[in-house]
């Protein structure tokens, strides 16, 4: 079994890329649409956000952004995840493509089937949050 997985999913949302980016980049609000993150603390001076995953694993989250591509670097014991959200305007809203790359001992425990579900689950929850806060 590979200790490296990579999966992607896309969704069309009736929201601007800026609105979507604001939600993704609001680290302390992540647990409201990504329940694997139990808690995210305010950003430290080094640019990283301390976090708790599944109520027991402590790690960090760090963002990088180039244009309409946002990457979240997540480090917890036994797992490194790089989650990329690519935001593409499509005329009526935004297409969001989410790619998740995981590596480490925990990726073998998570398994490829469960890992393959992650991008779509996150996008569905993100859409629900955005649609529930529509003004």
C-alpha positions as CSV (number, residue, x, y, z in Angstrom):
1,X,0.0,0.0,0.0
2,X,1.3,3.4,-1.0
3,X,2.0,6.0,1.6
4,X,1.3,8.7,-0.9
5,X,-2.2,9.5,-2.2
6,X,-3.5,12.2,-4.5
7,X,-7.1,12.9,-5.4
8,X,-9.1,15.8,-6.9
9,X,-12.7,16.9,-7.3
10,X,-14.4,20.0,-8.8
11,X,-17.6,21.8,-8.2
12,X,-19.3,24.8,-9.7
13,X,-20.4,27.4,-7.2
14,X,-22.6,30.5,-7.7
15,X,-20.2,32.7,-5.8
16,X,-17.3,34.9,-6.7
17,X,-13.8,33.6,-6.4
18,X,-13.1,36.3,-3.9
19,X,-15.9,35.2,-1.6
20,X,-14.8,31.6,-1.8
21,X,-11.2,32.5,-1.2
22,X,-12.2,34.5,1.9
23,X,-13.9,31.4,3.4
24,X,-11.0,29.1,2.5
25,X,-8.4,31.5,4.0
26,X,-10.4,32.0,7.2
27,X,-8.4,29.4,9.1
28,X,-10.2,29.7,12.4
29,X,-13.5,29.1,10.7
30,X,-12.3,25.9,9.0
31,X,-13.9,23.5,11.6
32,X,-17.3,24.8,10.5
33,X,-17.0,23.2,7.1
34,X,-14.1,20.7,7.6
35,X,-14.9,18.7,10.7
36,X,-11.6,16.8,10.7
37,X,-10.2,20.0,12.1
38,X,-11.5,20.1,15.6
39,X,-9.9,23.5,16.5
40,X,-7.7,26.1,14.8
41,X,-5.9,28.7,16.8
42,X,-5.0,32.3,15.7
43,X,-2.0,32.7,13.4
44,X,1.4,32.6,15.0
45,X,4.3,35.0,14.2
46,X,5.8,32.4,11.9
47,X,2.6,32.5,9.7
48,X,1.4,29.0,10.9
49,X,-1.9,28.2,12.6
50,X,-1.8,25.6,15.4
51,X,-4.6,23.1,14.9
52,X,-6.1,20.0,16.4
53,X,-7.2,17.2,14.1
54,X,-9.8,14.6,15.1
55,X,-9.6,15.9,18.7
56,X,-6.2,14.4,19.4
57,X,-3.5,15.2,16.8
58,X,-1.8,18.5,17.1
59,X,-0.2,20.1,14.1
60,X,0.0,23.2,12.0
61,X,-1.6,24.8,9.0
62,X,0.1,27.2,6.7
63,X,-1.3,28.9,3.6
64,X,0.3,30.0,0.3
65,X,-1.5,31.8,-2.4
66,X,-0.6,32.5,-6.0
67,X,-3.4,34.3,-7.9
68,X,-6.5,32.2,-7.7
69,X,-4.7,29.1,-6.3
70,X,-4.7,28.6,-2.6
71,X,-2.6,25.9,-1.0
72,X,-3.0,24.7,2.6
73,X,0.0,22.9,4.0
74,X,-1.0,20.7,7.0
75,X,1.5,18.9,9.2
76,X,0.4,16.5,11.9
77,X,2.3,13.5,13.3
78,X,2.4,10.8,10.7
79,X,0.8,12.9,7.9
80,X,1.7,15.8,5.7
81,X,-1.2,17.1,3.5
82,X,-1.0,19.6,0.7
83,X,-4.5,20.8,-0.2
84,X,-4.9,23.0,-3.2
85,X,-8.0,25.0,-4.2
86,X,-8.0,26.3,-7.7
87,X,-10.6,29.0,-8.3
88,X,-11.6,29.6,-12.0
89,X,-14.3,32.1,-12.9
90,X,-16.8,30.5,-15.3
91,X,-19.2,33.3,-16.2
92,X,-22.0,32.5,-13.7
93,X,-19.8,31.8,-10.7
94,X,-16.6,29.9,-9.9
95,X,-15.4,26.4,-10.6
96,X,-13.4,25.2,-7.6
97,X,-11.0,22.3,-8.1
98,X,-9.7,20.8,-4.9
99,X,-6.7,18.5,-5.0
100,X,-5.5,16.7,-1.8
101,X,-2.0,15.1,-1.6
102,X,-1.3,13.1,1.5
103,X,1.9,11.3,2.5
104,X,3.1,9.6,5.6
105,X,2.2,6.6,7.8
106,X,-1.3,7.8,8.4
107,X,-2.1,8.0,4.7
108,X,-1.6,4.2,4.6
109,X,-4.0,3.8,7.6
110,X,-6.6,6.2,6.1
111,X,-6.4,4.1,2.9
112,X,-6.9,5.1,-0.7
113,X,-10.7,4.7,-0.7
114,X,-11.3,7.1,2.2
115,X,-8.7,9.5,0.9
116,X,-10.4,9.5,-2.5
117,X,-13.6,10.8,-0.8
118,X,-11.9,13.8,0.9
119,X,-11.9,16.4,-1.9
120,X,-15.6,15.9,-2.8
121,X,-16.6,15.9,0.9
122,X,-14.8,19.2,1.5
123,X,-16.2,20.8,-1.6
124,X,-19.7,19.8,-0.7
125,X,-19.4,21.2,2.8
126,X,-17.8,24.4,1.5
127,X,-20.8,24.8,-0.9
128,X,-23.2,24.2,1.9
129,X,-21.6,26.9,4.0
130,X,-21.4,29.4,1.2
131,X,-25.1,28.8,0.2
132,X,-26.3,29.0,3.8
133,X,-24.6,32.4,4.2
134,X,-25.9,33.8,0.9
135,X,-27.1,37.3,1.3
